[in-house]
């Protein structure tokens, strides 16, 4: 198989991988009674919370008003709570609730475990190549997102 042929196969597998991520996110959102934007916000809060709403706006690339709407929906769903920031009384922090942590344990932790188990078949040098590839692929995608957003 030629190098260009392998690159083509990798490109097709990446498309399939993206669709599999989309399908999983859609299933997780439906299971939790959320929409995809709400799920993205919940992921950010679970990974790095508690966070101020402004930081969520930046992470989600949403306006402050849209971010407030997302937080309101997640709060009604019992997934996040708001609390005053002890370091800045004008700011509110958004934190994951116990229900969100339970959902994380039930839905998302098994994916991480399955992925880690699947990677056990690779040696350290192979894993270094996989890691490098993933970082490169992410960088390419981020650059291309900027290109699409800024082109007219």
N, CA, C and O atoms as a GROMACS GRO file, in nm:
protein
  608
    1UNK      N    1   0.085  -0.118   0.000
    1UNK     CA    2   0.000   0.000   0.000
    1UNK      C    3   0.090   0.124   0.000
    1UNK      O    4   0.185   0.132   0.078
    2UNK      N    5   0.060   0.219  -0.087
    2UNK     CA    6   0.141   0.339  -0.096
    2UNK      C    7   0.114   0.434   0.020
    2UNK      O    8   0.012   0.423   0.089
    3UNK      N    9   0.207   0.525   0.041
    3UNK     CA   10   0.190   0.624   0.148
    3UNK      C   11   0.064   0.706   0.126
    3UNK      O   12  -0.012   0.728   0.221
    4UNK      N   13   0.039   0.750   0.003
    4UNK     CA   14  -0.081   0.829  -0.025
    4UNK      C   15  -0.208   0.748  -0.002
    4UNK      O   16  -0.310   0.802   0.042
    5UNK      N   17  -0.202   0.620  -0.032
    5UNK     CA   18  -0.317   0.533  -0.008
    5UNK      C   19  -0.346   0.521   0.142
    5UNK      O   20  -0.461   0.526   0.184
    6UNK      N   21  -0.241   0.505   0.220
    6UNK     CA   22  -0.257   0.496   0.366
    6UNK      C   23  -0.310   0.628   0.420
    6UNK      O   24  -0.397   0.628   0.507
    7UNK      N   25  -0.259   0.740   0.372
    7UNK     CA   26  -0.308   0.871   0.416
    7UNK      C   27  -0.457   0.885   0.384
    7UNK      O   28  -0.533   0.938   0.466
    8UNK      N   29  -0.498   0.837   0.267
    8UNK     CA   30  -0.641   0.839   0.232
    8UNK      C   31  -0.724   0.756   0.327
    8UNK      O   32  -0.833   0.796   0.368
    9UNK      N   33  -0.673   0.638   0.362
    9UNK     CA   34  -0.744   0.552   0.457
    9UNK      C   35  -0.754   0.618   0.594
    9UNK      O   36  -0.858   0.610   0.659
   10UNK      N   37  -0.648   0.683   0.636
   10UNK     CA   38  -0.650   0.754   0.765
   10UNK      C   39  -0.756   0.864   0.761
   10UNK      O   40  -0.832   0.881   0.856
   11UNK      N   41  -0.761   0.937   0.651
   11UNK     CA   42  -0.862   1.044   0.638
   11UNK      C   43  -1.003   0.988   0.649
   11UNK      O   44  -1.088   1.047   0.716
   12UNK      N   45  -1.028   0.874   0.586
   12UNK     CA   46  -1.161   0.812   0.594
   12UNK      C   47  -1.191   0.765   0.736
   12UNK      O   48  -1.303   0.780   0.784
   13UNK      N   49  -1.092   0.708   0.802
   13UNK     CA   50  -1.114   0.663   0.940
   13UNK      C   51  -1.140   0.782   1.032
   13UNK      O   52  -1.219   0.772   1.126
   14UNK      N   53  -1.073   0.893   1.007
   14UNK     CA   54  -1.099   1.012   1.088
   14UNK      C   55  -1.242   1.061   1.069
   14UNK      O   56  -1.306   1.103   1.166
   15UNK      N   57  -1.293   1.056   0.948
   15UNK     CA   58  -1.433   1.094   0.924
   15UNK      C   59  -1.526   1.001   1.000
   15UNK      O   60  -1.622   1.046   1.063
   16UNK      N   61  -1.497   0.871   0.994
   16UNK     CA   62  -1.580   0.774   1.068
   16UNK      C   63  -1.570   0.797   1.218
   16UNK      O   64  -1.669   0.788   1.290
   17UNK      N   65  -1.449   0.827   1.265
   17UNK     CA   66  -1.429   0.855   1.407
   17UNK      C   67  -1.510   0.976   1.450
   17UNK      O   68  -1.574   0.975   1.555
   18UNK      N   69  -1.506   1.081   1.369
   18UNK     CA   70  -1.584   1.201   1.401
   18UNK      C   71  -1.734   1.168   1.410
   18UNK      O   72  -1.802   1.215   1.501
   19UNK      N   73  -1.783   1.090   1.316
   19UNK     CA   74  -1.924   1.051   1.319
   19UNK      C   75  -1.955   0.966   1.443
   19UNK      O   76  -2.062   0.978   1.501
   20UNK      N   77  -1.858   0.881   1.484
   20UNK     CA   78  -1.882   0.800   1.604
   20UNK      C   79  -1.885   0.889   1.729
   20UNK      O   80  -1.965   0.864   1.820
   21UNK      N   81  -1.800   0.991   1.734
   21UNK     CA   82  -1.805   1.086   1.846
   21UNK      C   83  -1.940   1.159   1.847
   21UNK      O   84  -2.002   1.175   1.952
   22UNK      N   85  -1.983   1.202   1.729
   22UNK     CA   86  -2.112   1.271   1.719
   22UNK      C   87  -2.226   1.181   1.766
   22UNK      O   88  -2.314   1.226   1.840
   23UNK      N   89  -2.224   1.054   1.724
   23UNK     CA   90  -2.330   0.962   1.763
   23UNK      C   91  -2.330   0.938   1.914
   23UNK      O   92  -2.435   0.932   1.977
   24UNK      N   93  -2.211   0.925   1.972
   24UNK     CA   94  -2.202   0.906   2.116
   24UNK      C   95  -2.254   1.029   2.190
   24UNK      O   96  -2.333   1.017   2.284
   25UNK      N   97  -2.211   1.148   2.146
   25UNK     CA   98  -2.257   1.271   2.211
   25UNK      C   99  -2.408   1.286   2.200
   25UNK      O  100  -2.474   1.329   2.294
   26UNK      N  101  -2.463   1.252   2.084
   26UNK     CA  102  -2.608   1.259   2.065
   26UNK      C  103  -2.679   1.164   2.160
   26UNK      O  104  -2.780   1.200   2.221
   27UNK      N  105  -2.628   1.042   2.173
   27UNK     CA  106  -2.688   0.944   2.265
   27UNK      C  107  -2.677   0.991   2.409
   27UNK      O  108  -2.772   0.979   2.486
   28UNK      N  109  -2.561   1.043   2.447
   28UNK     CA  110  -2.541   1.091   2.585
   28UNK      C  111  -2.634   1.208   2.614
   28UNK      O  112  -2.696   1.214   2.721
   29UNK      N  113  -2.643   1.302   2.521
   29UNK     CA  114  -2.730   1.417   2.541
   29UNK      C  115  -2.876   1.372   2.556
   29UNK      O  116  -2.947   1.419   2.644
   30UNK      N  117  -2.919   1.281   2.469
   30UNK     CA  118  -3.057   1.232   2.477
   30UNK      C  119  -3.081   1.160   2.610
   30UNK      O  120  -3.186   1.178   2.672
   31UNK      N  121  -2.986   1.079   2.653
   31UNK     CA  122  -2.999   1.005   2.780
   31UNK      C  123  -3.015   1.100   2.898
   31UNK      O  124  -3.087   1.070   2.993
   32UNK      N  125  -2.947   1.216   2.889
   32UNK     CA  126  -2.952   1.313   2.999
   32UNK      C  127  -3.061   1.417   2.980
   32UNK      O  128  -3.082   1.501   3.068
   33UNK      N  129  -3.131   1.413   2.868
   33UNK     CA  130  -3.236   1.511   2.842
   33UNK      C  131  -3.180   1.649   2.811
   33UNK      O  132  -3.243   1.751   2.842
   34UNK      N  133  -3.062   1.652   2.751
   34UNK     CA  134  -2.994   1.778   2.719
   34UNK      C  135  -2.980   1.792   2.568
   34UNK      O  136  -2.996   1.696   2.493
   35UNK      N  137  -2.949   1.914   2.525
   35UNK     CA  138  -2.910   1.930   2.386
   35UNK      C  139  -2.757   1.927   2.378
   35UNK      O  140  -2.689   1.924   2.480
   36UNK      N  141  -2.705   1.928   2.256
   36UNK     CA  142  -2.560   1.910   2.239
   36UNK      C  143  -2.481   2.027   2.298
   36UNK      O  144  -2.372   2.006   2.351
   37UNK      N  145  -2.533   2.148   2.289
   37UNK     CA  146  -2.463   2.263   2.346
   37UNK      C  147  -2.458   2.251   2.498
   37UNK      O  148  -2.355   2.278   2.560
   38UNK      N  149  -2.569   2.209   2.556
   38UNK     CA  150  -2.572   2.188   2.702
   38UNK      C  151  -2.470   2.081   2.742
   38UNK      O  152  -2.402   2.094   2.843
   39UNK      N  153  -2.462   1.975   2.663
   39UNK     CA  154  -2.367   1.867   2.692
   39UNK      C  155  -2.224   1.918   2.684
   39UNK      O  156  -2.141   1.883   2.767
   40UNK      N  157  -2.194   2.001   2.583
   40UNK     CA  158  -2.059   2.058   2.572
   40UNK      C  159  -2.027   2.143   2.694
   40UNK      O  160  -1.916   2.136   2.748
   41UNK      N  161  -2.123   2.222   2.738
   41UNK     CA  162  -2.102   2.306   2.856
   41UNK      C  163  -2.080   2.219   2.980
   41UNK      O  164  -1.991   2.246   3.060
   42UNK      N  165  -2.160   2.116   2.994
   42UNK     CA  166  -2.144   2.027   3.109
   42UNK      C  167  -2.006   1.962   3.109
   42UNK      O  168  -1.945   1.947   3.214
   43UNK      N  169  -1.959   1.924   2.991
   43UNK     CA  170  -1.825   1.866   2.980
   43UNK      C  171  -1.719   1.964   3.029
   43UNK      O  172  -1.627   1.925   3.101
   44UNK      N  173  -1.730   2.089   2.991
   44UNK     CA  174  -1.633   2.191   3.033
   44UNK      C  175  -1.637   2.208   3.184
   44UNK      O  176  -1.532   2.217   3.248
   45UNK      N  177  -1.756   2.212   3.240
   45UNK     CA  178  -1.770   2.229   3.385
   45UNK      C  179  -1.717   2.106   3.459
   45UNK      O  180  -1.647   2.119   3.560
   46UNK      N  181  -1.749   1.987   3.409
   46UNK     CA  182  -1.699   1.865   3.473
   46UNK      C  183  -1.546   1.858   3.470
   46UNK      O  184  -1.483   1.812   3.565
   47UNK      N  185  -1.488   1.903   3.360
   47UNK     CA  186  -1.343   1.895   3.344
   47UNK      C  187  -1.268   2.002   3.423
   47UNK      O  188  -1.157   1.977   3.469
   48UNK      N  189  -1.328   2.120   3.440
   48UNK     CA  190  -1.251   2.227   3.500
   48UNK      C  191  -1.322   2.314   3.600
   48UNK      O  192  -1.270   2.418   3.640
   49UNK      N  193  -1.440   2.274   3.643
   49UNK     CA  194  -1.519   2.360   3.730
   49UNK      C  195  -1.472   2.357   3.874
   49UNK      O  196  -1.386   2.278   3.910
   50UNK      N  197  -1.529   2.442   3.956
   50UNK     CA  198  -1.625   2.545   3.918
   50UNK      C  199  -1.560   2.658   3.837
   50UNK      O  200  -1.444   2.694   3.858
   51UNK      N  201  -1.640   2.712   3.745
   51UNK     CA  202  -1.590   2.814   3.653
   51UNK      C  203  -1.684   2.933   3.650
   51UNK      O  204  -1.805   2.918   3.666
   52UNK      N  205  -1.628   3.053   3.629
   52UNK     CA  206  -1.714   3.168   3.606
   52UNK      C  207  -1.780   3.158   3.469
   52UNK      O  208  -1.726   3.098   3.377
   53UNK      N  209  -1.898   3.216   3.458
   53UNK     CA  210  -1.974   3.210   3.333
   53UNK      C  211  -1.894   3.268   3.217
   53UNK      O  212  -1.905   3.219   3.104
   54UNK      N  213  -1.815   3.370   3.242
   54UNK     CA  214  -1.735   3.431   3.135
   54UNK      C  215  -1.637   3.332   3.074
   54UNK      O  216  -1.616   3.332   2.953
   55UNK      N  217  -1.578   3.250   3.157
   55UNK     CA  218  -1.484   3.150   3.106
   55UNK      C  219  -1.559   3.043   3.025
   55UNK      O  220  -1.507   2.992   2.926
   56UNK      N  221  -1.680   3.010   3.069
   56UNK     CA  222  -1.763   2.917   2.991
   56UNK      C  223  -1.796   2.976   2.854
   56UNK      O  224  -1.793   2.906   2.753
   57UNK      N  225  -1.829   3.105   2.851
   57UNK     CA  226  -1.859   3.171   2.723
   57UNK      C  227  -1.743   3.156   2.626
   57UNK      O  228  -1.763   3.125   2.509
   58UNK      N  229  -1.623   3.178   2.675
   58UNK     CA  230  -1.504   3.168   2.591
   58UNK      C  231  -1.484   3.024   2.546
   58UNK      O  232  -1.460   2.998   2.428
   59UNK      N  233  -1.495   2.931   2.638
   59UNK     CA  234  -1.472   2.789   2.606
   59UNK      C  235  -1.574   2.738   2.505
   59UNK      O  236  -1.541   2.657   2.418
   60UNK      N  237  -1.697   2.784   2.516
   60UNK     CA  238  -1.804   2.738   2.427
   60UNK      C  239  -1.819   2.823   2.302
   60UNK      O  240  -1.891   2.786   2.210
   61UNK      N  241  -1.749   2.937   2.299
   61UNK     CA  242  -1.760   3.032   2.189
   61UNK      C  243  -1.905   3.078   2.172
   61UNK      O  244  -1.960   3.081   2.062
   62UNK      N  245  -1.965   3.114   2.287
   62UNK     CA  246  -2.101   3.164   2.290
   62UNK      C  247  -2.103   3.304   2.351
   62UNK      O  248  -2.012   3.342   2.425
   63UNK      N  249  -2.205   3.379   2.318
   63UNK     CA  250  -2.222   3.510   2.379
   63UNK      C  251  -2.256   3.491   2.526
   63UNK      O  252  -2.301   3.384   2.566
   64UNK      N  253  -2.234   3.596   2.608
   64UNK     CA  254  -2.272   3.584   2.750
   64UNK      C  255  -2.420   3.550   2.768
   64UNK      O  256  -2.455   3.470   2.855
   65UNK      N  257  -2.507   3.609   2.688
   65UNK     CA  258  -2.650   3.580   2.700
   65UNK      C  259  -2.680   3.434   2.667
   65UNK      O  260  -2.758   3.369   2.737
   66UNK      N  261  -2.619   3.384   2.561
   66UNK     CA  262  -2.641   3.243   2.524
   66UNK      C  263  -2.586   3.150   2.632
   66UNK      O  264  -2.646   3.047   2.661
   67UNK      N  265  -2.473   3.187   2.690
   67UNK     CA  266  -2.414   3.105   2.796
   67UNK      C  267  -2.506   3.102   2.918
   67UNK      O  268  -2.524   2.997   2.979
   68UNK      N  269  -2.563   3.215   2.952
   68UNK     CA  270  -2.658   3.220   3.063
   68UNK      C  271  -2.776   3.128   3.038
   68UNK      O  272  -2.823   3.060   3.129
   69UNK      N  273  -2.826   3.126   2.915
   69UNK     CA  274  -2.937   3.038   2.879
   69UNK      C  275  -2.898   2.892   2.897
   69UNK      O  276  -2.977   2.813   2.948
   70UNK      N  277  -2.778   2.856   2.854
   70UNK     CA  278  -2.730   2.719   2.870
   70UNK      C  279  -2.719   2.684   3.018
   70UNK      O  280  -2.764   2.577   3.061
   71UNK      N  281  -2.661   2.772   3.096
   71UNK     CA  282  -2.646   2.748   3.240
   71UNK      C  283  -2.784   2.733   3.305
   71UNK      O  284  -2.804   2.646   3.389
   72UNK      N  285  -2.879   2.818   3.266
   72UNK     CA  286  -3.015   2.807   3.319
   72UNK      C  287  -3.074   2.669   3.292
   72UNK      O  288  -3.134   2.608   3.380
   73UNK      N  289  -3.057   2.620   3.168
   73UNK     CA  290  -3.112   2.488   3.133
   73UNK      C  291  -3.044   2.378   3.214
   73UNK      O  292  -3.110   2.287   3.264
   74UNK      N  293  -2.910   2.386   3.226
   74UNK     CA  294  -2.839   2.285   3.304
   74UNK      C  295  -2.877   2.290   3.451
   74UNK      O  296  -2.884   2.186   3.518
   75UNK      N  297  -2.901   2.408   3.501
   75UNK     CA  298  -2.944   2.422   3.642
   75UNK      C  299  -3.082   2.359   3.661
   75UNK      O  300  -3.105   2.288   3.759
   76UNK      N  301  -3.173   2.386   3.567
   76UNK     CA  302  -3.307   2.325   3.576
   76UNK      C  303  -3.300   2.173   3.566
   76UNK      O  304  -3.381   2.102   3.627
   77UNK      N  305  -3.204   2.123   3.490
   77UNK     CA  306  -3.187   1.978   3.475
   77UNK      C  307  -3.115   1.917   3.594
   77UNK      O  308  -3.100   1.795   3.602
   78UNK      N  309  -3.070   2.000   3.689
   78UNK     CA  310  -3.002   1.951   3.808
   78UNK      C  311  -2.856   1.914   3.786
   78UNK      O  312  -2.796   1.844   3.868
   79UNK      N  313  -2.797   1.962   3.676
   79UNK     CA  314  -2.660   1.925   3.642
   79UNK      C  315  -2.555   2.024   3.691
   79UNK      O  316  -2.439   1.987   3.711
   80UNK      N  317  -2.593   2.149   3.711
   80UNK     CA  318  -2.500   2.250   3.762
   80UNK      C  319  -2.569   2.333   3.868
   80UNK      O  320  -2.692   2.338   3.876
   81UNK      N  321  -2.486   2.398   3.947
   81UNK     CA  322  -2.537   2.495   4.045
   81UNK      C  323  -2.452   2.621   4.034
   81UNK      O  324  -2.339   2.618   3.986
   82UNK      N  325  -2.511   2.729   4.077
   82UNK     CA  326  -2.439   2.857   4.080
   82UNK      C  327  -2.410   2.891   4.226
   82UNK      O  328  -2.492   2.868   4.315
   83UNK      N  329  -2.291   2.949   4.248
   83UNK     CA  330  -2.254   2.992   4.382
   83UNK      C  331  -2.168   3.117   4.370
   83UNK      O  332  -2.094   3.132   4.273
   84UNK      N  333  -2.178   3.207   4.467
   84UNK     CA  334  -2.093   3.326   4.463
   84UNK      C  335  -1.945   3.288   4.468
   84UNK      O  336  -1.906   3.194   4.537
   85UNK      N  337  -1.864   3.360   4.394
   85UNK     CA  338  -1.720   3.341   4.395
   85UNK      C  339  -1.666   3.405   4.524
   85UNK      O  340  -1.682   3.525   4.542
   86UNK      N  341  -1.603   3.328   4.612
   86UNK     CA  342  -1.553   3.385   4.737
   86UNK      C  343  -1.445   3.491   4.715
   86UNK      O  344  -1.422   3.575   4.801
   87UNK      N  345  -1.379   3.486   4.600
   87UNK     CA  346  -1.273   3.583   4.571
   87UNK      C  347  -1.321   3.708   4.500
   87UNK      O  348  -1.246   3.805   4.488
   88UNK      N  349  -1.445   3.708   4.450
   88UNK     CA  350  -1.499   3.822   4.377
   88UNK      C  351  -1.651   3.817   4.390
   88UNK      O  352  -1.717   3.740   4.320
   89UNK      N  353  -1.705   3.896   4.477
   89UNK     CA  354  -1.848   3.886   4.508
   89UNK      C  355  -1.938   3.925   4.392
   89UNK      O  356  -2.058   3.899   4.397
   90UNK      N  357  -1.883   3.988   4.287
   90UNK     CA  358  -1.964   4.022   4.170
   90UNK      C  359  -1.973   3.906   4.071
   90UNK      O  360  -2.049   3.912   3.974
   91UNK      N  361  -1.896   3.802   4.095
   91UNK     CA  362  -1.889   3.691   4.000
   91UNK      C  363  -1.955   3.568   4.060
   91UNK      O  364  -1.950   3.544   4.181
   92UNK      N  365  -2.016   3.490   3.972
   92UNK     CA  366  -2.082   3.365   4.012
   92UNK      C  367  -2.005   3.250   3.948
   92UNK      O  368  -1.965   3.257   3.832
   93UNK      N  369  -1.986   3.145   4.025
   93UNK     CA  370  -1.918   3.025   3.974
   93UNK      C  371  -2.021   2.918   3.942
   93UNK      O  372  -2.120   2.900   4.014
   94UNK      N  373  -1.996   2.846   3.834
   94UNK     CA  374  -2.084   2.736   3.792
   94UNK      C  375  -2.011   2.606   3.823
   94UNK      O  376  -1.898   2.585   3.781
   95UNK      N  377  -2.078   2.519   3.898
   95UNK     CA  378  -2.017   2.393   3.942
   95UNK      C  379  -2.106   2.275   3.905
   95UNK      O  380  -2.228   2.288   3.900
   96UNK      N  381  -2.044   2.161   3.880
   96UNK     CA  382  -2.118   2.038   3.855
   96UNK      C  383  -2.183   1.991   3.985
   96UNK      O  384  -2.125   2.005   4.093
   97UNK      N  385  -2.301   1.936   3.972
   97UNK     CA  386  -2.372   1.880   4.088
   97UNK      C  387  -2.338   1.732   4.104
   97UNK      O  388  -2.270   1.673   4.020
   98UNK      N  389  -2.387   1.674   4.212
   98UNK     CA  390  -2.370   1.530   4.232
   98UNK      C  391  -2.437   1.452   4.120
   98UNK      O  392  -2.387   1.348   4.078
   99UNK      N  393  -2.551   1.502   4.070
   99UNK     CA  394  -2.619   1.435   3.958
   99UNK      C  395  -2.531   1.435   3.833
   99UNK      O  396  -2.526   1.336   3.760
  100UNK      N  397  -2.461   1.545   3.809
  100UNK     CA  398  -2.370   1.552   3.695
  100UNK      C  399  -2.254   1.456   3.713
  100UNK      O  400  -2.213   1.389   3.618
  101UNK      N  401  -2.201   1.447   3.834
  101UNK     CA  402  -2.090   1.354   3.861
  101UNK      C  403  -2.137   1.209   3.845
  101UNK      O  404  -2.061   1.124   3.799
  102UNK      N  405  -2.260   1.181   3.884
  102UNK     CA  406  -2.315   1.047   3.865
  102UNK      C  407  -2.329   1.014   3.717
  102UNK      O  408  -2.297   0.904   3.673
  103UNK      N  409  -2.377   1.112   3.640
  103UNK     CA  410  -2.389   1.092   3.495
  103UNK      C  411  -2.252   1.071   3.432
  103UNK      O  412  -2.237   0.989   3.342
  104UNK      N  413  -2.154   1.145   3.480
  104UNK     CA  414  -2.017   1.129   3.430
  104UNK      C  415  -1.969   0.986   3.457
  104UNK      O  416  -1.912   0.921   3.369
  105UNK      N  417  -1.993   0.938   3.577
  105UNK     CA  418  -1.951   0.804   3.614
  105UNK      C  419  -2.023   0.697   3.532
  105UNK      O  420  -1.962   0.599   3.490
  106UNK      N  421  -2.150   0.717   3.510
  106UNK     CA  422  -2.232   0.618   3.438
  106UNK      C  423  -2.206   0.619   3.287
  106UNK      O  424  -2.200   0.512   3.225
  107UNK      N  425  -2.192   0.737   3.228
  107UNK     CA  426  -2.187   0.749   3.082
  107UNK      C  427  -2.046   0.767   3.028
  107UNK      O  428  -2.008   0.701   2.930
  108UNK      N  429  -1.967   0.854   3.089
  108UNK     CA  430  -1.840   0.893   3.030
  108UNK      C  431  -1.719   0.815   3.081
  108UNK      O  432  -1.627   0.788   3.004
  109UNK      N  433  -1.717   0.779   3.207
  109UNK     CA  434  -1.603   0.705   3.262
  109UNK      C  435  -1.584   0.571   3.189
  109UNK      O  436  -1.470   0.534   3.161
  110UNK      N  437  -1.692   0.498   3.159
  110UNK     CA  438  -1.672   0.372   3.086
  110UNK      C  439  -1.608   0.390   2.948
  110UNK      O  440  -1.535   0.302   2.902
  111UNK      N  441  -1.633   0.502   2.882
  111UNK     CA  442  -1.570   0.528   2.753
  111UNK      C  443  -1.419   0.543   2.772
  111UNK      O  444  -1.340   0.489   2.694
  112UNK      N  445  -1.380   0.616   2.874
  112UNK     CA  446  -1.238   0.633   2.902
  112UNK      C  447  -1.171   0.501   2.935
  112UNK      O  448  -1.060   0.473   2.890
  113UNK      N  449  -1.240   0.420   3.015
  113UNK     CA  450  -1.184   0.289   3.050
  113UNK      C  451  -1.168   0.200   2.926
  113UNK      O  452  -1.066   0.135   2.908
  114UNK      N  453  -1.271   0.198   2.842
  114UNK     CA  454  -1.267   0.116   2.720
  114UNK      C  455  -1.155   0.164   2.628
  114UNK      O  456  -1.084   0.082   2.569
  115UNK      N  457  -1.140   0.294   2.616
  115UNK     CA  458  -1.032   0.348   2.533
  115UNK      C  459  -0.896   0.312   2.587
  115UNK      O  460  -0.806   0.274   2.512
  116UNK      N  461  -0.879   0.326   2.718
  116UNK     CA  462  -0.750   0.290   2.781
  116UNK      C  463  -0.721   0.141   2.763
  116UNK      O  464  -0.607   0.102   2.738
  117UNK      N  465  -0.824   0.060   2.776
  117UNK     CA  466  -0.806  -0.084   2.757
  117UNK      C  467  -0.766  -0.115   2.612
  117UNK      O  468  -0.679  -0.198   2.589
  118UNK      N  469  -0.829  -0.049   2.516
  118UNK     CA  470  -0.797  -0.072   2.375
  118UNK      C  471  -0.653  -0.031   2.344
  118UNK      O  472  -0.588  -0.092   2.259
  119UNK      N  473  -0.603   0.071   2.411
  119UNK     CA  474  -0.467   0.118   2.386
  119UNK      C  475  -0.359   0.028   2.447
  119UNK      O  476  -0.241   0.044   2.416
  120UNK      N  477  -0.399  -0.065   2.532
  120UNK     CA  478  -0.302  -0.154   2.597
  120UNK      C  479  -0.226  -0.240   2.496
  120UNK      O  480  -0.117  -0.289   2.526
  121UNK      N  481  -0.281  -0.259   2.379
  121UNK     CA  482  -0.214  -0.344   2.280
  121UNK      C  483  -0.094  -0.277   2.215
  121UNK      O  484  -0.017  -0.342   2.144
  122UNK      N  485  -0.077  -0.147   2.239
  122UNK     CA  486   0.035  -0.074   2.180
  122UNK      C  487   0.149  -0.059   2.281
  122UNK      O  488   0.126  -0.049   2.401
  123UNK      N  489   0.270  -0.057   2.229
  123UNK     CA  490   0.387  -0.032   2.313
  123UNK      C  491   0.409   0.117   2.333
  123UNK      O  492   0.343   0.198   2.268
  124UNK      N  493   0.501   0.153   2.421
  124UNK     CA  494   0.528   0.294   2.450
  124UNK      C  495   0.565   0.377   2.326
  124UNK      O  496   0.519   0.490   2.312
  125UNK      N  497   0.646   0.322   2.237
  125UNK     CA  498   0.685   0.397   2.117
  125UNK      C  499   0.566   0.418   2.024
  125UNK      O  500   0.550   0.526   1.966
  126UNK      N  501   0.482   0.316   2.011
  126UNK     CA  502   0.362   0.330   1.928
  126UNK      C  503   0.265   0.432   1.988
  126UNK      O  504   0.205   0.512   1.917
  127UNK      N  505   0.252   0.428   2.119
  127UNK     CA  506   0.163   0.524   2.185
  127UNK      C  507   0.214   0.667   2.167
  127UNK      O  508   0.134   0.760   2.154
  128UNK      N  509   0.344   0.685   2.166
  128UNK     CA  510   0.401   0.818   2.142
  128UNK      C  511   0.364   0.867   2.003
  128UNK      O  512   0.335   0.986   1.985
  129UNK      N  513   0.363   0.778   1.905
  129UNK     CA  514   0.323   0.816   1.768
  129UNK      C  515   0.174   0.849   1.765
  129UNK      O  516   0.133   0.948   1.702
  130UNK      N  517   0.092   0.768   1.832
  130UNK     CA  518  -0.051   0.795   1.837
  130UNK      C  519  -0.077   0.932   1.901
  130UNK      O  520  -0.157   1.010   1.850
  131UNK      N  521  -0.010   0.959   2.011
  131UNK     CA  522  -0.026   1.088   2.079
  131UNK      C  523   0.016   1.203   1.989
  131UNK      O  524  -0.054   1.304   1.980
  132UNK      N  525   0.128   1.188   1.923
  132UNK     CA  526   0.174   1.292   1.830
  132UNK      C  527   0.072   1.313   1.718
  132UNK      O  528   0.041   1.426   1.683
  133UNK      N  529   0.020   1.204   1.664
  133UNK     CA  530  -0.080   1.215   1.558
  133UNK      C  531  -0.204   1.288   1.607
  133UNK      O  532  -0.255   1.377   1.538
  134UNK      N  533  -0.252   1.252   1.724
  134UNK     CA  534  -0.373   1.317   1.777
  134UNK      C  535  -0.350   1.466   1.799
  134UNK      O  536  -0.437   1.547   1.767
  135UNK      N  537  -0.236   1.502   1.851
  135UNK     CA  538  -0.206   1.645   1.871
  135UNK      C  539  -0.198   1.716   1.737
  135UNK      O  540  -0.250   1.827   1.722
  136UNK      N  541  -0.134   1.654   1.640
  136UNK     CA  542  -0.124   1.714   1.507
  136UNK      C  543  -0.262   1.729   1.444
  136UNK      O  544  -0.294   1.834   1.388
  137UNK      N  545  -0.344   1.625   1.453
  137UNK     CA  546  -0.478   1.629   1.395
  137UNK      C  547  -0.562   1.739   1.460
  137UNK      O  548  -0.635   1.811   1.392
  138UNK      N  549  -0.552   1.752   1.593
  138UNK     CA  550  -0.627   1.857   1.662
  138UNK      C  551  -0.581   1.994   1.616
  138UNK      O  552  -0.664   2.081   1.590
  139UNK      N  553  -0.451   2.015   1.606
  139UNK     CA  554  -0.398   2.144   1.561
  139UNK      C  555  -0.446   2.177   1.421
  139UNK      O  556  -0.484   2.291   1.393
  140UNK      N  557  -0.445   2.079   1.332
  140UNK     CA  558  -0.493   2.101   1.195
  140UNK      C  559  -0.640   2.142   1.199
  140UNK      O  560  -0.680   2.237   1.131
  141UNK      N  561  -0.721   2.071   1.277
  141UNK     CA  562  -0.863   2.103   1.286
  141UNK      C  563  -0.886   2.243   1.341
  141UNK      O  564  -0.970   2.317   1.291
  142UNK      N  565  -0.812   2.280   1.445
  142UNK     CA  566  -0.827   2.414   1.502
  142UNK      C  567  -0.789   2.520   1.400
  142UNK      O  568  -0.857   2.622   1.389
  143UNK      N  569  -0.681   2.499   1.327
  143UNK     CA  570  -0.640   2.594   1.223
  143UNK      C  571  -0.746   2.605   1.114
  143UNK      O  572  -0.775   2.714   1.066
  144UNK      N  573  -0.803   2.494   1.076
  144UNK     CA  574  -0.903   2.495   0.970
  144UNK      C  575  -1.034   2.558   1.018
  144UNK      O  576  -1.104   2.621   0.939
  145UNK      N  577  -1.066   2.542   1.144
  145UNK     CA  578  -1.185   2.610   1.198
  145UNK      C  579  -1.168   2.761   1.190
  145UNK      O  580  -1.261   2.833   1.155
  146UNK      N  581  -1.048   2.808   1.223
  146UNK     CA  582  -1.019   2.952   1.212
  146UNK      C  583  -1.031   2.996   1.066
  146UNK      O  584  -1.089   3.100   1.037
  147UNK      N  585  -0.976   2.917   0.976
  147UNK     CA  586  -0.983   2.951   0.834
  147UNK      C  587  -1.127   2.964   0.788
  147UNK      O  588  -1.161   3.060   0.719
  148UNK      N  589  -1.212   2.868   0.825
  148UNK     CA  590  -1.352   2.871   0.782
  148UNK      C  591  -1.425   2.990   0.844
  148UNK      O  592  -1.504   3.057   0.777
  149UNK      N  593  -1.400   3.015   0.973
  149UNK     CA  594  -1.468   3.127   1.042
  149UNK      C  595  -1.428   3.261   0.983
  149UNK      O  596  -1.510   3.353   0.978
  150UNK      N  597  -1.304   3.275   0.939
  150UNK     CA  598  -1.255   3.408   0.896
  150UNK      C  599  -1.262   3.430   0.746
  150UNK      O  600  -1.238   3.541   0.699
  151UNK      N  601  -1.294   3.325   0.670
  151UNK     CA  602  -1.305   3.344   0.525
  151UNK      C  603  -1.446   3.391   0.490
  151UNK      O  604  -1.544   3.360   0.559
  152UNK      N  605  -1.453   3.468   0.381
  152UNK     CA  606  -1.587   3.517   0.343
  152UNK      C  607  -1.630   3.463   0.210
  152UNK      O  608  -1.740   3.495   0.164
   0.00000   0.00000   0.00000
